[in-house]
Amino acid sequence: MWSRIAFIAVLIVIFGSLLTYSQLQHEPLKVSGYIEAQDIRLGSRVGGRVAEVLADEGDMVKQGQVLVRLEPFDLNELLAAAKAETDDKQALLEKLKTGYRPEEIAQAKSQVDELAARLEMLVNGPRKQEIDAARAELQMASSQLELAQSNYKREKEVFEKGAGTQEKFDRVADLLREAESNSVVRENNLSLLVEGTRKEEIAQARASLAKATEEYNLMKSGFRKEDIAQAEAAVAAAKANVAAIEKRIDELSVTAPTDAIVEALELEPGDLMPPNAPMLTLIDPKTLWVRAYVPENHLNIQLGQKLPVTVDSYDQEFQGEITFIARNAEFTPNNVQTPEERSKQVFRIKVTLLDGLDQLRSGMAADVWLEPRK
């Protein structure tokens, strides 16, 4: 009897000691959260019909690898037209910069010399020898006229007496009219030579010479700076148009911006995609972090602090670094009045994992230990 009582007493003492020990033990503080990764949503600024899908969900893709290719539609034709327009404007610019050819300038100079010589001839008027020759021709014509008049008078008298023929009389009359006309022409020629060149002709010749001289000077000076600047601006605009179309063509190929894993991809060739719409989602496996929430009364942490991280899938610790601490509290009212309410405030933190990137996965539950584990 007494032995049973003693045994029960010993058990009570042992259980009491264990209970007291467990109550005195302090479990290290931890906060729980989930592992997250950087999602990259890819799309195209131009959109269009899907021509090829070159990746599958779960694929590990390399930076620059083409994942989806869209049909170009009319972009290639637009690019060819834009390049042709650029070449045309570039050729015009080169022409303006080079100026006129030496042959064109020499031709303009010859035109100036020709018009200057003609003006000088008009200003100087007829030469004395030309006037003397015209007078001599007039005298000859006058003599021929007198002879024709004499013959006509004599033949007329004979014809009127009935001794001459009609044919001979007509021939003499024709010679008289011809002599009269020739005399008038010679007299007018002499008058024009004596009077000299008309003022209107001289003025017209001066104007023609001035115009040709200006054209010649313009050719020597080349094109204006403003024209060249305008042509340069046109070339720049044409090149910018080409670059814009080339950029749109580049957007037809959706490439991986970094080494990543294809997380979501639901496309088939022939699908139509609007511009700027996500086509697929990548996950960057090189950056993983734990999103967790720390109570206000345990906010004695700082950026850059190293903390151990554990997950249920592995019986090991992973190293993490605090890279973000929220400035604003969550899950509680903005204004709190009591210490009990203040203890309920939590602040979001981001703990970036420094190792285990090849083992851990996005979505795993994880514990961040704010105090060293025993």
C-alpha positions in Angstrom: 0.0 0.0 0.0 2.7 2.4 1.0 4.8 1.5 -2.0 1.9 2.3 -4.4 1.5 5.7 -2.8 5.2 6.4 -3.1 5.2 5.4 -6.8 2.2 7.7 -7.5 4.0 10.6 -5.7 7.1 10.1 -7.7 5.1 10.2 -10.9 3.4 13.4 -9.8 6.8 15.0 -9.1 8.1 13.9 -12.5 5.1 15.2 -14.4 5.1 18.4 -12.4 8.8 18.9 -13.2 8.3 18.3 -16.9 5.3 20.7 -16.9 7.3 23.3 -15.1 10.3 22.8 -17.5 8.1 23.1 -20.6 6.5 26.3 -19.3 10.0 27.7 -18.7 11.2 26.8 -22.2 11.0 29.8 -24.7 10.4 28.9 -28.3 12.3 31.1 -30.8 10.1 33.6 -32.6 9.2 32.9 -36.2 6.8 34.3 -38.8 5.3 32.3 -41.6 4.7 33.1 -45.2 5.0 31.8 -48.7 7.9 31.7 -51.2 7.3 34.0 -54.2 9.2 34.5 -57.5 9.4 37.3 -60.0 6.6 36.9 -62.6 7.5 38.2 -66.1 4.4 38.7 -68.3 5.5 38.9 -72.0 3.5 40.3 -74.9 3.9 42.4 -78.1 3.3 46.1 -78.6 2.0 45.5 -82.1 -0.1 42.3 -81.7 -1.3 40.2 -84.6 -1.8 36.6 -85.6 0.4 34.0 -84.0 2.6 32.3 -86.6 4.7 30.0 -84.3 4.8 29.0 -80.7 8.4 27.9 -79.9 8.1 27.0 -76.2 6.0 24.9 -73.8 5.0 25.3 -70.2 7.8 24.2 -67.9 10.6 24.9 -70.4 13.8 26.5 -69.2 14.5 29.2 -71.7 17.6 31.3 -72.3 17.9 35.1 -72.5 17.1 36.2 -76.1 15.4 32.9 -77.1 12.3 33.4 -79.3 9.2 32.1 -77.6 6.4 33.3 -79.9 6.5 34.7 -83.4 3.7 36.8 -85.0 2.9 37.1 -88.7 4.2 40.4 -90.2 1.1 41.2 -92.3 2.1 44.4 -94.3 5.0 45.5 -92.2 7.7 44.2 -94.6 6.1 46.2 -97.5 5.8 49.3 -95.3 9.5 48.9 -94.4 10.5 48.6 -98.1 8.5 51.7 -99.0 10.0 53.6 -96.1 13.6 52.7 -97.1 12.9 53.7 -100.7 11.7 57.1 -99.5 14.7 57.4 -97.3 17.0 56.7 -100.3 15.2 59.3 -102.4 15.5 62.0 -99.8 19.1 61.1 -99.1 19.9 61.4 -102.8 18.3 64.8 -102.9 20.3 65.9 -99.8 23.6 64.7 -101.5 22.6 66.7 -104.6 22.1 69.8 -102.6 25.3 69.4 -100.7 27.3 68.7 -103.9 25.9 71.6 -105.8 25.8 72.0 -109.6 28.1 70.1 -111.9 31.0 72.0 -113.5 29.4 71.4 -116.9 26.2 73.1 -115.8 28.1 76.1 -114.5 30.1 76.4 -117.7 26.9 76.2 -119.7 25.4 79.0 -117.7 28.6 81.1 -118.1 28.4 80.6 -121.9 24.8 81.8 -121.9 25.8 84.9 -120.0 28.6 85.7 -122.4 26.3 85.2 -125.4 23.7 87.6 -124.0 26.3 90.1 -123.0 27.7 90.1 -126.6 24.2 90.5 -128.0 23.5 93.5 -125.7 26.8 95.1 -126.7 25.9 94.7 -130.4 22.5 96.3 -129.8 23.9 99.2 -127.8 26.6 99.9 -130.4 24.1 99.8 -133.3 24.9 99.3 -137.0 28.4 99.8 -138.2 29.3 102.7 -140.6 30.2 100.1 -143.3 26.7 98.6 -143.0 25.1 102.0 -143.5 27.3 102.8 -146.4 26.5 99.5 -148.0 22.8 100.1 -147.5 23.1 103.6 -149.1 24.9 102.0 -152.1 22.1 99.4 -152.4 19.5 102.1 -152.3 21.3 104.1 -155.1 21.5 100.9 -157.2 17.8 100.3 -156.6 17.0 103.9 -157.5 18.9 103.6 -160.8 17.1 100.4 -161.6 13.8 102.1 -160.8 14.7 105.0 -163.1 15.6 102.6 -165.9 12.4 100.6 -165.4 10.3 103.8 -165.4 12.0 104.9 -168.7 11.4 101.5 -170.3 7.8 101.5 -169.1 7.2 105.0 -170.5 8.7 104.2 -173.9 6.9 100.8 -174.2 3.6 102.5 -173.2 3.9 105.0 -176.0 4.7 102.3 -178.6 1.8 100.1 -177.3 -0.6 103.0 -177.4 0.4 103.6 -181.1 -0.4 99.9 -181.8 3.2 99.0 -182.7 3.9 97.0 -179.5 2.5 93.8 -178.1 0.5 93.3 -174.9 3.0 90.7 -173.6 6.0 93.0 -173.9 4.1 95.8 -172.3 3.0 93.6 -169.3 6.6 92.4 -168.9 7.9 96.0 -168.7 5.1 96.9 -166.2 6.2 93.9 -164.0 9.8 95.1 -164.0 8.7 98.5 -163.0 6.7 97.2 -160.0 9.6 95.1 -159.0 12.0 98.0 -159.2 9.6 100.1 -157.1 9.3 97.5 -154.4 13.1 96.9 -154.3 13.7 100.6 -153.9 11.2 100.9 -151.0 12.9 97.9 -149.2 16.3 99.4 -149.7 15.2 102.8 -148.4 13.6 101.2 -145.3 16.7 99.2 -144.6 18.8 102.3 -144.7 16.4 104.2 -142.4 16.5 101.4 -139.8 20.3 101.3 -139.9 20.5 105.1 -139.6 18.0 105.2 -136.8 19.9 102.5 -134.8 18.6 99.8 -132.4 15.2 100.3 -130.7 15.3 101.1 -126.9 12.8 98.2 -126.2 15.2 95.7 -127.7 18.1 97.0 -125.7 16.0 96.9 -122.5 14.9 93.3 -123.3 18.5 92.3 -123.9 19.6 93.8 -120.6 16.9 92.0 -118.7 17.8 88.6 -120.3 21.5 89.2 -119.5 20.6 90.1 -115.8 18.5 86.9 -115.5 21.2 84.7 -116.9 23.8 86.4 -114.7 21.8 85.7 -111.6 21.3 82.1 -112.5 25.0 81.8 -113.1 25.9 83.3 -109.7 23.4 81.0 -108.0 25.0 78.0 -109.6 28.4 79.1 -108.5 27.2 79.7 -104.9 25.4 76.4 -104.7 22.1 75.7 -102.8 21.1 77.7 -99.8 21.8 76.5 -96.2 18.1 76.5 -95.5 17.4 74.1 -98.4 20.1 71.8 -97.2 18.8 72.0 -93.6 15.3 71.2 -94.8 16.6 68.2 -96.8 18.5 67.0 -93.8 15.4 67.2 -91.7 13.5 65.2 -94.3 16.1 62.5 -94.3 16.1 62.3 -90.5 12.3 62.0 -90.5 12.5 59.2 -93.1 15.1 57.4 -91.1 13.0 57.7 -88.0 10.1 56.2 -89.9 12.2 53.3 -91.0 13.5 52.7 -87.4 9.9 52.8 -86.1 8.8 50.1 -88.6 11.9 48.0 -87.8 11.0 48.3 -84.1 7.5 47.0 -84.9 8.9 44.1 -86.9 11.2 43.3 -83.9 8.1 43.2 -81.7 6.8 40.3 -83.9 9.3 38.0 -82.1 8.5 37.7 -78.4 11.8 36.8 -76.7 12.9 35.9 -73.2 14.4 38.9 -71.4 16.4 36.6 -69.1 17.0 33.0 -68.3 13.6 31.8 -66.9 11.0 29.1 -66.7 7.8 29.2 -68.8 5.1 29.2 -66.1 1.9 29.7 -68.3 1.5 29.5 -72.0 -1.9 29.0 -73.7 -1.3 29.9 -77.4 -1.8 28.1 -80.7 -0.7 29.2 -84.2 -3.5 31.2 -85.8 -4.6 32.9 -82.5 -5.1 36.7 -82.7 -3.4 38.7 -80.0 -4.2 42.3 -79.3 -1.4 44.8 -78.8 0.2 45.0 -75.3 -1.7 41.9 -74.1 0.2 39.3 -72.1 0.9 36.1 -74.1 2.8 34.0 -71.6 4.3 34.2 -68.1 7.8 33.4 -67.1 9.3 32.9 -63.7 12.8 34.1 -62.9 14.3 31.2 -60.8 17.3 33.3 -59.8 15.3 35.4 -57.4 13.1 33.9 -54.7 11.8 35.6 -51.6 9.5 35.0 -48.6 6.6 37.4 -48.0 5.8 37.5 -44.3 4.3 39.8 -41.7 6.0 40.8 -38.5 4.1 42.1 -35.4 4.9 45.6 -34.3 6.3 44.5 -31.0 8.9 42.4 -32.8 9.9 45.0 -35.4 13.4 45.2 -34.0 14.8 44.1 -37.4 16.6 46.0 -40.1 17.4 45.9 -43.8 20.3 43.6 -44.7 19.8 41.4 -41.7 20.4 37.7 -42.3 17.8 35.3 -41.1 17.3 31.5 -41.3 14.4 30.2 -43.4 12.9 26.7 -43.2 10.3 24.9 -45.3 8.3 21.7 -44.6 9.8 19.9 -47.7 13.5 20.0 -46.5 15.0 19.3 -43.1 17.5 22.1 -43.4 17.9 25.8 -43.0 18.3 28.3 -45.9 19.8 31.7 -45.6 17.7 34.8 -46.3 18.3 38.5 -46.2 15.7 41.2 -45.3 15.4 43.4 -48.4 12.1 45.2 -47.6 10.2 46.4 -44.5 6.9 48.1 -45.1 6.4 51.6 -43.8 2.7 51.2 -43.1 1.0 48.7 -40.8 -1.6 46.3 -42.0 -4.7 44.5 -40.7 -5.4 47.0 -38.0 -7.1 50.5 -37.8 -5.0 53.4 -38.6 -5.5 55.0 -35.2 -5.1 52.6 -32.2 -5.6 53.7 -28.6 -4.5 50.7 -26.4 -1.3 48.7 -26.1 -3.4 45.5 -26.9 -4.5 47.0 -30.2 -0.9 48.1 -31.1 0.4 44.6 -30.6 -2.0 43.4 -33.3 -0.3 45.6 -36.0 1.9 43.8 -38.5 4.3 45.0 -41.1 5.1 43.2 -44.3 8.6 42.2 -44.9 10.5 40.6 -47.8 13.2 38.1 -47.1 15.3 37.3 -50.2 16.7 33.8 -50.3 20.4 33.6 -50.7 20.7 29.8 -51.3 18.6 26.8 -52.1 17.4 28.4 -55.3 17.7 25.0 -57.1 15.6 23.3 -54.4 12.9 25.8 -53.4 9.8 26.6 -55.5 7.4 29.4 -55.7 4.3 28.8 -53.5 6.0 26.8 -50.8 5.1 27.6 -47.2 8.1 28.9 -45.3 9.0 30.0 -41.8 11.3 33.0 -41.2 13.1 32.8 -37.8 13.5 36.1 -36.1 15.4 34.6 -33.3 18.2 31.9 -33.4 17.0 28.4 -33.3 18.2 26.0 -30.7 
